Amino acid sequence: MSANVSLLTIFFISLIIPFGTSLNFNYTSFSPSLDDNISYERAFPDGNRVIQLASRNGMVGRASYSKPVRLWDRATRNLTDFSTHFIFEIDSQNRTAYGDGLAFFLVPQGSRIPNVTNGGSFGLTNDDQPLNSTTNPFVAVEFDIYQNFWDPPRKHVGIDINSMRSVSNLTWLNDIRDGQRSEAWISYNSSTQNLSVVFTGVSDNSTVIQQSLHYNVDLRLYLPEFVTIGFSAATGNLTAIHTLYSWEFSSSLEVEGNSTDKAPPPPPPPPSDRRRRRRSRRSKNTKLGLGLGLGGGGGVVLICSLVLVCFIGICGGSKGKDEEGNNEENALGGNDGTNAVEKTESSQK
């Protein structure tokens, strides 16, 4: 019976794996010699193992994850769930006038800093398209410390969609002069299409508090199937030091590029005559189930049904060899058969 349970386990895992492939990474510090998956544009990791995104006047810098992230699936129209957490600092070094801010972004795969950009656009748009970025589409969460004509008064955190005018924003209670570290948690729920932002601020110059905002958006309407994720910061005539200390990210859809971009694997060697004879009895029962389960990715009910059919075929075949003369009820019944079904059902729960 252990062999039957093992085969059922392998079969079940083979059904689940295509739907569970995900991206997870956690950078607690940064080093150019170790971080092969971080790409830098005019930003750099310094000797303190942090990323300096922008630190002087008229500067734009980006740091992004170098591999594509699958935002949604064109065939099924499924969106990913994702969440990210990062620690950063914007420090004006006691200057009372400062600019411009930092943003976490999602942009089309392979996007670069626009050739013409200023501090107010955070390196996300061209100068002539700050409020309608058709050339460089993006979705971003900004931590804005300078008031442009499109901004609300005072420092704020905002959700931006193809425009530096935020669709949702909240005053950010933070004193940039002190150079306090801040934390942010950004998550997207694909079922509700809710983009949520939680971030730290400071109340009464000493007490750390949490603030939050959210916005409902179908990301498929604004971004392609594969995106690049990362951070961008900028300064203009006024400046501040924009530093990233750590970054954690996870998503629920597969990470790598389209499967059509890769050459198919070589076919497996043909089975031996003995293995062909041994498998011939099972193939009639399992071929259809495997085709539907692996190719179509049916629901939980379909998976349960297919696993049960496969179990009956395997168990029936092995019992027929080891217990000739037993009737069909004995082949499928008994403590061993019952336990195997119970284990299968338990594993699916």
N, C-alpha and C positions, 0 to 999 in steps of 0.2 A: 504493500500500500504506500510505503514511503516514496517509491518511484513514481506512482501516480500523482501523489501530492506535489512532488517536485516538478513534474511536467505541467501540472495545472498552475503552479506558481509562476513558472517561466512564461506560460501562455498569457496569464493575467498581466504580468509586468509588461509584456510586449505590447499589450493593448493600451496600457496607461502611459508609457514613456512618451509617445508622440504628443500627448496633450500637456505634459508636465515640464517640458524643457523650459528653463527660465534663466534669467541673468541675475547674478548676485555678485557684488564686489564691495569691499570695505577698505578704504585707504585711511589709515590712522596718521600717516605722514607721507611725504612725497620726496622722491629722489630720482634724478634723471637717469641714473644707472640701473634702477630697479623697476621703474614705472614704464614698461614698454607700451602699456595700453593707454597712456595719457599723452595727448598731443598738445603742443604749445604753439601759440601764435602771439608773438610779442610779449608773452608772459614767461616766467621762468621760476623754477624751484630754487630757493636759496640755501645757504649753508645751515639754516635752522630747520630744514626739511618741511618747509611750507611753500606755498605758491604765491609769488608776488604778481598779481594781475595788473595793477596799475599803481604807480608810486610817485609819478612826477607830472608836471603840467603837460597837457596835450597828448596824453598817452591812452592807447587802447590795448587791452590784452585779453587773450582767451586761453582757457584750458578745457579740453574736452576728452571724452572717452573715445578712443581711436576706432573702436569697432562699431558697426551699425547696430542700432537697437530697433527691434521690431515693435512698432507702435500699434499696428493692426494687421489683419490678414485679409487680403483682397478676395480670396476664394470664399471664406465664410463670413466676412465682414466683422469678425470678432475683434474687439479692442483689448488691449492689454490693461491689466491693473499694474500700477507702479507706485513706488514710494522711494523717497530719498531723504537723507538727513545729512546736514553738513554744519561745520563750525567755521565761522569767518570773523573778520574784524575790519572795520573801516575807521581809521585813526587820522584825525586832522592835526595831531600833535599840538594841541592847544590853540590852533587857529580858529577864529570864530567864523570865518568865511571859507567854504570848502565845496568840493564837487568831485564826482558827479554821482557815483553809485555802482552797484554790482547787481548782476542778474543771473539766475539759473535759467537755462534756455533749452528748448527743443527746436531744432531746425532740420531742413531736409538733409539727408545723408551727404556728407562731403562738403557742406557749406563752409565758406571761409569768411573772414572779416571783410565787409564791403570796402572797396577801394577808397570811397569818399565817405567819411563818417566823422562825427564830432562827439564831444563828451555827452551831450544830452541824449544821444541815441544808444549809448552803452555798447557801441560796436555791433549793433544788430541791424541797423537800417542805413540807407544812403541819406545824405544831408537833405536831399530834396523830397524824401519820402518818410518823414518821421511819423506821420499820422496815417499813412496808407502804403505800407511796405509790400508792394506787389512783386518787386524784384527779389526781395529777400524775405520770404514768409517765415514766421516764427511764432511760437508760444513761449512766454517767459514769465517768471516771477521776479519783479524788480525790487531792490532795496535802494530807494532814491533819496539822496541827501541834498539835492539842489532843485529849486523850483524854476522850471521852464514855463513858458506861457501856457502850455497844455496841462501842466501839473496842478494838483490841489496845493493849498498852502502847507508849508512845513514838510518835514521829512515824512516819508510814507512808504508802505509796502503795497505793491499793486500787481494785479494779474494783467498781462499785456497780450493781445492777439493781433499780430500784424500792424500794431500801432503803439507808439509810446504813450498814448493817452489810455490809461488803464480802464478796463471794463469793470474792475472792482478794486477798491483801495481802502487803506486804513492808515491813520496817522501812526507813525512809528515812534514810540516813546523811548528814545535812545539819545545819549549825549555823545556825539561823535568826537568831541574834544578829548574825552577821556580814553579813547581807544579800547572800549570794552568789547570783549568777545561776545558774539551772538550765535545763537543756534536757530536752525530752521528745519521744519519737517514738512515736506510737500508730498501729497498723495493724490492718486487719481483712481476713482472707482468706475470701472467700465460699465457696471450695471446701471448706476445712477448718472453716469457721465459728470460726476462732481469732482472738480479740482479744488483741493483743500490745502490751505497754508496755515501752519502754526509757527510762531516765531517768538523769540524772547525780546523783551524790552526792559526798561528800568523805570521804576516809579520812585519818586522822591529822591532821586539821585543815588539810591542804594539798594532798593528791593528789586530783585529780578522777578519779572512777571511774564506770563504767556499771553500773547495776543493771537487773533486768528481772523481769517477771511476765507471766502470760498466763492466759486463761480461754476455754474453748470455749462459745459461745452462739449460738443461732439468733435473730438480732435480729428476725426477723419475728414471733416470739412475743410481743414486748414493745413494739414500736413500729410505727406505721403506715407506709404507703408513702412518705410525704413527711415529712421531719423538719427541725427547726431545729438548727443546731450552734453552739457557742460556749463561753464561759467564764463561770463564776460564782464569786464569792468572798464570804466573810462573816466578820464578827467579832461577838463577844458582849461580855461584861464585860471580856474581855482582847482585845488588839488587835495588829495588825501591818500593815505596808503591803504590799498585794498588787498587783503591777505586771506587766503584760504588755508585752513588748518587740517581739515579732514573731510572725507566724503564717503558716504555709504549709499548704495543704490540697489534696488531689486525690482524685477518685473516678471510677469507671468507668461509672456509669449517668447518663442524661440529668438535667439539673438543673432545668429549668423545670417548672411545674405541669402538671396533666393537659391533654392536647391538647384535650379536650372543652370546656375553659374558654375556648378561643380560637375566634373565628369562622374558618370555613374560608376559604382564599385564593380570590380570584375565578378563574373558569375561564380558561384561556389562550385567545387568539383562534384561530378555526379556521384551519387551514393553507390556503395557496393551492392552486389546482387542480394546479399543477405539482408542488408538494410532496406533495399527496395521491397523485398517480400514482406518484411516486418511492418513497413509503413503502409503498404497497399491497403490493408484492412482499415487503417485509421483515416486515410486520406479522403474517403467518400464523406465521412462525417465532419471532418475539420476543414476541408478546402474552402467551402462556402463561408464558414464562420470566420476564418482567417482573412479572407478577402474583404469581407464587409468590415470586420473589426479594425484591421490595420489601414485599409484604404479609405473607408468612409468615416471612421471615428464616430460610431453611433452613441446613443445615450446609455445611461447606466442600466436601464432595463434590458437593452439589447446585449450589453456586455455580460450581464448575469445569465441570460438565456444561452449565449454562445458558450460560456464557460461550462454550464451544466451539460450541454450537448456534447462538448468535447470530453468531459469527464465520463459520461456514459459510454462513449465510444471507446475510450482508453481502457476503462475498467472492464467493460464487456470483453474487449479483445484479450486482455491479460488473463482474465478469469477463465476464458474459454480454453486457454492453453493449460493452465495449472489445475483446473478442476473440471476435467471432462466428466460428463454424466450429470453434473448439477443442472438444475432447471434454471430458467431465466430469473425467477424470483430470488434464488439464492445468489446468483451472479451479481444482482444489483442491490440486494438487501444486506442484512447483518450489521454488526457493530462497526466493521471497517468502512463499509459504504456510507453509513449514516454519519460517522465521524468526519469522513472526507468532505461530504456535502456541507456539514456544519462549519468545518474549517474554511471552506471556500466562501460561504456566505459571510462568515465573520471577517475574513480578510477584505471583502468588498465593502463592508461597513466602515 
